[in-house]
Amino acid sequence: MNNSTRFFLINFLGCLTFLSLPVFSSPDFGEGWDLIYIAPFQESFLRFVFLLVFFYASYYFFIPKLYFNNKKTLFIISVLGSYGIIIGITRVIFGNSFRGPMPGPMHKGDFGPPHFEHPIFFDAQILIPFLLVIALAFLIKMNSRLMEIHDEKLNAEVSYLKAQINPHFLFNTLNSLYALTLQKSNEAPNAVLKLSGIMRYVVTESSQDFVALNKEIDYIKDYIELQKLRLDKSVALSFEVHGTTTGRAIAPLILIPFIENAFKYGINPDENSFIKIDITVEDQLLNMNVQNTMVASEIDEEFKTEEGLKNTKKRLDLIYSGKYDLEVREDDKVYDVNLKIDLL
């Protein structure tokens, strides 16, 4: 069921429930279908129809267009005007605006001045439901507005975190390419193509909330191929993907910081080391395991990736709250990351 269908059903059921109130609360409910011919019920039902129209007018126009835009006076006038219109129309239609002739001595031809049974702006039978309707419209609209503000805040924070991750990653890949050019390696042109693919992905896809999983995997493959160009025989590299990656979506650049971290901390030309990356997709569950040797290397603070990993954890909390599990284990020899994500 898509969002538009769900929205329609919720509104339809809400309207049906609201309009059923005058039916079930009517003292003449036991009359069956004859209920629709009884004037007091007709008046009560018509008022509820007007209240329903007033609810949607308040939700979609009076509250967002007037109240939220600091047009409080016009908002009050609109609400009071709606109240007066509902009372006025129903009284005119059903003729209960007058009590009848004035009590007391009467003379021939003297019918006395007609007068209202209640003041025009006071009718307990409509005032209380009217106040409840405007309060309900306010409550739902305020809740919707708070959710919109919350979503906007999350989107802004996610965009900020991705903006921090992307330049950091590109900086590292440019360093790799720079090293190849210094070595005058024949692999440099291939590295440029890989880097081009990586940059194209970052520019065109990372702005999306979700991307195709197979594109994210291809992006990781390009990154690993680029890193392999600078590895020597002292590094044992393993990268495997299991399962079907098509037809599924994932938040962009959510996996790469853990892989980048392995290449940053798991390689030392003076030691034998290994990096093992395994990604398995089964149904809607993605499981990524990244292991690397804890090599004895000195890394300047500006090149460390703790900030990138910290930001990635924030993104996981924002996007996959309650739908992911991250486990990090480390000892003197091995750094082991296991990430499980319930894909959308």
C-alpha positions as CSV (number, residue, x, y, z in Angstrom):
1,M,0.0,0.0,0.0
2,N,1.5,3.3,-1.1
3,N,1.4,6.5,0.9
4,S,-1.4,8.1,-1.2
5,T,-3.6,5.1,-0.8
6,R,-2.9,5.0,3.0
7,F,-3.6,8.7,3.3
8,F,-6.9,8.3,1.4
9,L,-8.0,5.4,3.6
10,I,-7.2,7.2,6.8
11,N,-9.1,10.3,5.8
12,F,-12.1,8.2,4.5
13,L,-12.3,6.2,7.7
14,G,-11.9,9.3,9.8
15,C,-14.8,11.1,8.0
16,L,-17.0,8.0,8.2
17,T,-16.4,7.7,12.0
18,F,-17.0,11.4,12.6
19,L,-20.3,11.5,10.6
20,S,-21.4,8.4,12.4
21,L,-21.4,10.3,15.8
22,P,-24.8,12.1,15.2
23,V,-26.3,8.8,14.1
24,F,-25.3,6.7,17.1
25,S,-25.9,9.5,19.6
26,S,-29.3,10.4,18.4
27,P,-32.2,9.6,20.9
28,D,-34.2,8.4,17.9
29,F,-31.5,5.9,16.8
30,G,-34.0,3.0,17.4
31,E,-36.2,4.3,14.6
32,G,-34.0,2.7,12.0
33,W,-34.0,4.2,8.5
34,D,-36.9,6.5,9.5
35,L,-34.2,8.4,11.4
36,I,-33.3,10.3,8.3
37,Y,-36.8,11.9,8.2
38,I,-36.7,13.2,11.7
39,A,-35.9,17.0,11.7
40,P,-33.7,17.1,14.9
41,F,-31.5,14.4,13.5
42,Q,-31.3,16.1,10.1
43,E,-30.2,19.3,11.8
44,S,-27.6,17.5,13.9
45,F,-26.2,15.6,10.9
46,L,-26.0,18.7,8.7
47,R,-24.1,20.5,11.5
48,F,-21.6,17.6,11.6
49,V,-21.1,17.8,7.8
50,F,-20.4,21.5,8.2
51,L,-18.0,20.8,11.1
52,L,-16.2,18.3,8.9
53,V,-15.8,20.9,6.1
54,F,-14.6,23.4,8.8
55,F,-12.0,20.8,10.0
56,Y,-10.4,20.5,6.6
57,A,-10.6,24.2,5.9
58,S,-8.8,24.8,9.2
59,Y,-6.2,22.1,8.6
60,Y,-5.3,23.1,5.1
61,F,-6.0,26.8,5.1
62,F,-6.9,28.7,8.3
63,I,-4.1,27.2,10.5
64,P,-1.1,27.0,8.0
65,K,-2.0,30.1,5.8
66,L,-3.2,32.4,8.5
67,Y,-2.2,31.3,12.0
68,F,1.3,30.1,11.1
69,N,1.9,33.3,9.0
70,N,1.1,35.6,11.9
71,K,-2.3,36.6,10.5
72,K,-3.9,36.0,13.9
73,T,-6.7,38.6,13.5
74,L,-7.8,37.2,10.1
75,F,-7.6,33.7,11.6
76,I,-9.9,34.6,14.5
77,I,-12.3,36.4,12.1
78,S,-12.3,33.3,9.8
79,V,-13.0,30.9,12.7
80,L,-15.8,33.1,14.2
81,G,-17.2,33.6,10.7
82,S,-17.3,29.8,10.1
83,Y,-19.1,29.3,13.5
84,G,-21.7,31.9,12.6
85,I,-22.2,30.5,9.2
86,I,-22.8,27.0,10.6
87,I,-25.3,28.2,13.1
88,G,-27.0,30.6,10.7
89,I,-27.5,28.1,7.9
90,T,-28.9,25.4,10.1
91,R,-31.2,27.8,12.0
92,V,-32.6,29.1,8.7
93,I,-33.1,25.7,7.2
94,F,-34.7,24.1,10.3
95,G,-36.4,27.2,11.7
96,N,-35.4,26.7,15.3
97,S,-34.1,30.3,15.6
98,F,-37.3,31.5,17.2
99,R,-39.2,30.4,20.2
100,G,-42.5,31.7,19.0
101,P,-44.9,34.4,20.3
102,M,-43.9,36.3,23.4
103,P,-45.6,34.9,26.5
104,G,-48.1,37.2,28.4
105,P,-51.3,38.9,27.6
106,M,-52.0,39.1,23.9
107,H,-54.3,41.3,21.9
108,K,-55.9,40.8,18.6
109,G,-53.4,41.5,15.9
110,D,-50.5,41.7,18.4
111,F,-48.2,38.8,17.9
112,G,-45.3,40.4,19.8
113,P,-41.7,40.7,18.5
114,P,-40.0,37.4,17.7
115,H,-36.8,36.6,19.5
116,F,-34.0,34.1,19.5
117,E,-34.2,31.0,21.7
118,H,-30.4,31.4,22.2
119,P,-28.1,34.3,21.3
120,I,-26.9,33.8,17.8
121,F,-23.3,33.0,18.9
122,F,-24.2,30.7,21.7
123,D,-25.5,27.2,21.1
124,A,-24.2,24.5,23.4
125,Q,-25.1,21.8,20.9
126,I,-22.7,23.2,18.3
127,L,-20.2,25.2,20.4
128,I,-18.6,22.3,22.1
129,P,-18.2,20.1,19.0
130,F,-16.9,23.3,17.1
131,L,-14.2,23.9,19.8
132,L,-13.2,20.2,19.8
133,V,-12.9,20.3,16.0
134,I,-10.7,23.4,15.9
135,A,-8.6,21.9,18.8
136,L,-8.2,18.6,16.9
137,A,-7.2,20.4,13.7
138,F,-4.6,22.4,15.7
139,L,-3.3,19.2,17.4
140,I,-2.9,17.2,14.1
141,K,-1.4,20.2,12.2
142,M,1.1,21.0,14.9
143,N,2.1,17.4,15.1
144,S,2.5,17.3,11.3
145,R,4.5,20.5,11.4
146,L,6.8,19.2,14.2
147,M,7.4,16.0,12.1
148,E,8.3,18.1,9.0
149,I,10.7,20.2,11.1
150,H,12.2,17.0,12.5
151,D,12.6,15.5,9.0
152,E,14.2,18.7,7.7
153,K,16.6,18.7,10.6
154,L,17.6,15.1,10.0
155,N,18.0,15.7,6.2
156,A,20.2,18.7,6.9
157,E,22.3,16.8,9.4
158,V,22.7,13.8,7.0
159,S,23.7,16.2,4.2
160,Y,26.2,17.8,6.5
161,L,27.7,14.4,7.5
162,K,27.9,13.3,3.9
163,A,29.6,16.5,3.0
164,Q,32.2,15.7,5.6
165,I,32.8,12.2,4.4
166,N,33.0,12.8,0.6
167,P,36.0,15.2,0.5
168,H,37.9,13.1,3.0
169,F,37.5,10.0,0.8
170,L,38.4,11.9,-2.4
171,F,41.5,13.3,-0.7
172,N,42.7,9.8,0.1
173,T,42.1,8.5,-3.5
174,L,43.9,11.5,-4.9
175,N,46.9,10.6,-2.7
176,S,46.9,7.1,-4.2
177,L,46.8,8.6,-7.7
178,Y,49.6,11.0,-6.8
179,A,51.7,8.1,-5.7
180,L,51.2,6.3,-9.0
181,T,52.2,9.3,-11.0
182,L,55.4,9.7,-9.0
183,Q,56.2,6.1,-9.8
184,K,55.3,6.7,-13.4
185,S,53.2,3.5,-13.3
186,N,51.5,2.2,-16.4
187,E,48.5,1.7,-14.3
188,A,48.0,5.5,-13.8
189,P,45.5,5.8,-16.8
190,N,43.4,3.0,-15.4
191,A,43.6,4.7,-12.0
192,V,42.3,7.9,-13.5
193,L,39.3,6.1,-15.0
194,K,38.6,4.5,-11.7
195,L,38.8,7.8,-9.9
196,S,36.6,9.4,-12.6
197,G,34.0,6.7,-11.9
198,I,34.3,7.3,-8.2
199,M,33.9,11.1,-8.5
200,R,31.0,10.7,-10.9
201,Y,29.2,8.5,-8.3
202,V,29.9,10.9,-5.5
203,V,28.7,13.9,-7.4
204,T,25.6,12.4,-9.0
205,E,24.4,9.8,-6.5
206,S,25.5,10.9,-3.0
207,S,22.9,13.7,-2.9
208,Q,20.1,11.0,-3.1
209,D,18.6,9.6,0.1
210,F,18.9,6.1,-1.3
211,V,20.7,4.6,-4.3
212,A,20.6,1.2,-5.9
213,L,22.7,-1.3,-3.9
214,N,24.4,-2.6,-7.0
215,K,25.7,0.9,-7.8
216,E,27.0,1.2,-4.3
217,I,28.8,-2.1,-4.7
218,D,30.3,-1.0,-8.0
219,Y,31.5,2.1,-6.3
220,I,33.2,0.0,-3.6
221,K,34.8,-2.2,-6.3
222,D,36.3,0.8,-8.0
223,Y,37.7,2.0,-4.7
224,I,39.2,-1.3,-4.0
225,E,40.7,-1.7,-7.5
226,L,42.2,1.8,-7.1
227,Q,43.7,0.8,-3.8
228,K,45.1,-2.5,-5.1
229,L,47.3,-0.5,-7.5
230,R,49.5,0.6,-4.6
231,L,49.6,-2.6,-2.7
232,D,52.6,-5.0,-2.7
233,K,52.8,-8.7,-2.0
234,S,52.9,-8.2,1.7
235,V,49.2,-7.5,1.8
236,A,46.7,-10.3,1.3
237,L,43.5,-8.7,0.0
238,S,40.2,-10.5,-0.3
239,F,36.9,-9.0,-1.5
240,E,33.8,-11.0,-2.1
241,V,30.1,-10.2,-2.6
242,H,27.4,-12.9,-2.1
243,G,23.7,-12.8,-2.9
244,T,21.6,-10.6,-5.2
245,T,22.3,-6.9,-5.1
246,T,19.8,-5.8,-7.7
247,G,16.4,-4.5,-6.8
248,R,17.5,-3.2,-3.4
249,A,18.4,0.3,-2.1
250,I,20.8,1.6,0.4
251,A,21.9,5.0,1.8
252,P,24.9,6.2,-0.4
253,L,28.4,6.1,1.1
254,I,27.3,4.3,4.2
255,L,29.7,1.3,3.8
256,I,32.8,2.9,2.4
257,P,34.2,4.5,5.6
258,F,34.7,1.0,7.2
259,I,36.5,-0.2,4.1
260,E,38.5,2.9,3.9
261,N,39.5,2.5,7.5
262,A,40.8,-1.0,6.8
263,F,43.1,0.3,4.0
264,K,44.2,3.2,6.2
265,Y,45.1,1.1,9.3
266,G,45.7,-2.4,7.9
267,I,48.6,-1.7,5.6
268,N,52.3,-1.4,6.5
269,P,54.9,-2.2,3.8
270,D,57.3,-3.5,6.5
271,E,54.9,-6.1,7.8
272,N,52.7,-8.9,6.4
273,S,49.1,-7.9,6.7
274,F,45.7,-8.8,5.4
275,I,42.4,-7.1,4.5
276,K,39.3,-9.2,4.1
277,I,36.0,-7.7,3.0
278,D,32.9,-9.8,2.7
279,I,29.4,-8.5,1.7
280,T,26.4,-10.8,1.9
281,V,22.9,-9.9,0.8
282,E,20.1,-12.2,1.8
283,D,16.5,-11.1,1.3
284,Q,16.4,-7.6,2.9
285,L,19.4,-8.1,5.2
286,L,22.9,-6.8,4.2
287,N,25.8,-8.2,6.3
288,M,29.2,-6.6,5.7
289,N,32.3,-8.0,7.5
290,V,35.6,-6.1,7.3
291,Q,38.7,-7.5,8.9
292,N,42.3,-6.1,8.8
293,T,45.6,-6.6,10.5
294,M,46.4,-4.1,13.3
295,V,49.7,-3.1,11.9
296,A,52.3,-1.0,13.8
297,S,52.1,2.2,11.8
298,E,52.2,5.8,12.8
299,I,49.5,8.0,11.2
300,D,49.3,11.7,11.5
301,E,46.2,13.0,13.2
302,E,45.0,14.8,10.0
303,F,45.0,11.5,8.1
304,K,43.1,9.5,10.7
305,T,39.5,8.3,9.9
306,E,37.9,8.3,13.3
307,E,35.9,11.3,12.4
308,G,34.6,9.7,9.3
309,L,33.6,6.6,11.2
310,K,32.0,8.7,13.9
311,N,30.0,10.5,11.2
312,T,29.0,7.2,9.6
313,K,27.6,5.9,12.9
314,K,25.6,9.1,13.2
315,R,24.2,8.6,9.7
316,L,23.3,5.0,10.6
317,D,21.5,6.3,13.7
318,L,19.6,8.8,11.7
319,I,18.7,6.7,8.6
320,Y,18.5,3.1,10.0
321,S,17.5,3.8,13.6
322,G,16.5,0.4,15.1
323,K,17.3,-1.3,11.7
324,Y,21.0,-1.9,12.0
325,D,23.6,-3.6,14.2
326,L,27.2,-2.5,14.3
327,E,29.8,-4.6,16.2
328,V,33.4,-3.7,16.4
329,R,36.0,-6.0,17.9
330,E,39.7,-5.4,18.1
331,D,42.8,-6.9,19.8
332,D,46.5,-6.5,19.3
333,K,46.4,-8.2,15.9
334,V,43.0,-7.9,14.2
335,Y,40.4,-5.2,13.8
336,D,37.0,-6.7,13.0
337,V,33.9,-4.8,11.9
338,N,30.5,-6.5,11.4
339,L,27.6,-4.4,10.1
340,K,24.1,-5.6,9.5
341,I,21.5,-3.4,7.9
342,D,17.9,-4.1,7.3
343,L,17.6,-2.6,3.8
344,L,14.5,-0.6,2.8
